[in-house]
């Protein structure tokens, strides 16, 4: 079950890296410094987690799931609100994935899942989403 959960998280990280790359191109460091900084930090974090997951899956003797050739991107205007909304939704989907990792792993993998879930919940709020109970576990809300 651990490898399956890690593969699921890796697929989510591939998507997050792709979408954050797109969002970075839709923000301006000079015009939107706070949003730009959040997007850059999110991009770097998700790249690092993607790389960690690839290593971890290889350590288990499995072949890491590859990235898709493309992912669905937002079509709305490149506004601060639009970028924030897209990023918050992306982090909500990642939180769902990390909750799955927490439920299906143990030890260091579970600790990583908890950290990732916590960071995704905090990042959702940073991008303008109202905080809610039990991020990543809508069935408990």
Secondary structure, DSSP 8 states (H G I E B T S, - for coil): -HHHHHHHHHHHHHHHHHHHHHHHHT--TTT-HHHHHHHHHHHHHHHHHHHHHHHHHHHTT-------S------S---HHHHHHHHHHHHHHHHHHHHHHHHT--HHHHHHHHHHHHHHHHHHHHTT----SSTT-GGG-
